Amino acid sequence: MSGPAEHGDLGFTWRARKSGDVEVLHHGRLAATLRGAKAAAFLADVEGGDVSGAQQLMARVTGNYRRGNERTAKRHPRNRG
């Protein structure tokens, strides 16, 4: 059985506001608000891409993405059970 990350869905959604702001939500909770030029650039990028690419873009915008050190941190003595 495969998880949501394997299908490209990382749990992000977005909504545009009348003011031009863009709210990025992660599992229904507000993760970031983009305004001005950043909001316009985000909308241009996300509207023309695929779902997986949009999910990755939202992960980068919010800073919620893997950094490659999870395995190392798991083995650290402070993080052991």
Secondary structure, DSSP 8 states (H G I E B T S, - for coil): ---GGGGT--SEEEEE-TTS-EEEEETTEEEEEE-HHHHHHHHHHHHTS-HHHHHHHHHHHHT-S--S-HHHHHHSGGG--
